[in-house]
């Protein structure tokens, strides 16, 4: 019965989030913050103490000398030879029980029954036992200062604990989200995204234009929000339909198939960035594994799109009319020339290269000179890499804003309606793009921060204890569990990002509570795939696709919604296969 309390608290939190977004139509930030405050208020102090002690402690692997000594597996090298540490026995549903004080006697490898020979094992000797208590398997060893901090945390107010979770989240990913938003906004305003699409179309030929839209969606979904990619590419799809009068459904669905997958699987978009950070997964690894699954799922979605195009040959509603300025959008001659392809790709590829290079150097120096290694390590920092990428997008926008032969300037996208404004100066163009990007990023950062606060207080409420009892014996089953939880939250409240934020607070402790036979990145990818399930009328993306493409609700459900559902399912299968054949552990 001791698991009832965290399970009940979790149910209340989910109810508040779903009811707030779906029933009361509150902003996701308010729903998440209210849920975090309620969870913090319902969490007993003992649960907070147990969680905080486990965070910084090392677990005893095997007792020795009738409990007067013990062996621990110090994988994170937290213990120092000759130093004194506190030992606590943490029983679910009860206050921490102090066992005594121990001293690290040796950090040499030893032969012990429960010790893992591949990991550094350390011997502890009891110094000051608490009464007649002895060391036992499963007790937790922690530094005295960390133990004091854990008990102090339980005495903090509700607001302080929620604010701490909010602040830690923003500290980790706030700059990344802001820079990613500036990168996407400036790339779109400078028409670099359009250049990528046009170049891909020329490379594959007119007959394979839908594949160009699919590849463009996959690539542009990395730095840009999925809705922004759809805004950008749909006018091009309409123009293509007017030329050929064929495959309108395929063109529309190809855009959705690519952009939606990378949006939920490849950082630096907010959802996968938050999940990776919450689970301690490097961005480079999340980018790589997420991209692999995204490509597989997008190809499956594209296959369904071809079927849907043959089965329901829906024509473009404005088939008999000429394109207006707003319909054409970025393809209008008034928008000016397109930038070079190399400079359009640079802002997207730069952070991928820098972060991946830094990750590669963590395992080997490859004989590179010291100064080059230090340079890569500095530039490969994720905050600096994204900042440099945003700077490259700003330079591209500034270069594109040079006056034409008549001496006038052309401004990129002025607002979310997709209209273009001519005659403004270069500085105004850049300021407009940056301002709009920062405003959009600010809203996302608030939602992400609130989600981080909710995840933090949920973990304090005993999610790790609940996790220990719910991890299936067949550890591969954790992936469909994570997928299913995310899918349920997505179907209930509509937002893929909010579903991922909520799900990682539930599933994250489960993944980290036990030694999985595969890397936790696959749990993060499964969460991203689960967020693709259930795109229907409560999702703003559903209405963006329906209204902008001109399809009815039924047509959108059986085309776009069904395709995204297939992508989420195929993504889960691909994740299971990768976890089994390429576990990364």
Secondary structure, DSSP 8 states (H G I E B T S, - for coil): -TTHHHHHHHHHHHHHHHIIIIIS---HHHHHHHHHHHHHHHS-HHHHHHHHHHHT-EEEEEEEGGGTEEEEE-TT----TT-EEEEEE--TTS--EEEEEEEEEE-S----TT--TTS-EEEEEEEEESTT----TT-EEE-HHHHHHHHHHHTS-HHHHHHHHHHHHHHHHHHHHHHHHHHHHHHHHTTHHHHHHHHHHHHH-GGGHHHHHHHHHHHHHHHS-HHHHHHHHHHHHHHHHHHH---HHHHHHHHHHHHHHHHHHSTTSHHHHHHHHHTT--HHHHHHHHHHHHHHHHHHHHHHHHHHHHHS----TTTTS---HHHHGGGSGGG-----HHHHHHHHHHHHHHHHHHHHHTT--TT--HHHHHHHHHHTSHHHHHHHHHHHHHHHHHHHTS--TTS--EEEE-STT--EEES--HHHHHHHHHHHHHHHHHHHHHHHHHHHHHHHHHIIIIIHHHHHHH--SSTTHHHHHHHHHHHHHHHHH--HHHHHHHHHHHHHHHHHHS--SS-THHHHHHHHHHTTS--STT-HHHHHHHHHHT--HHHHIIIIIHHHHHHHHHHHHHHHHHHHH----
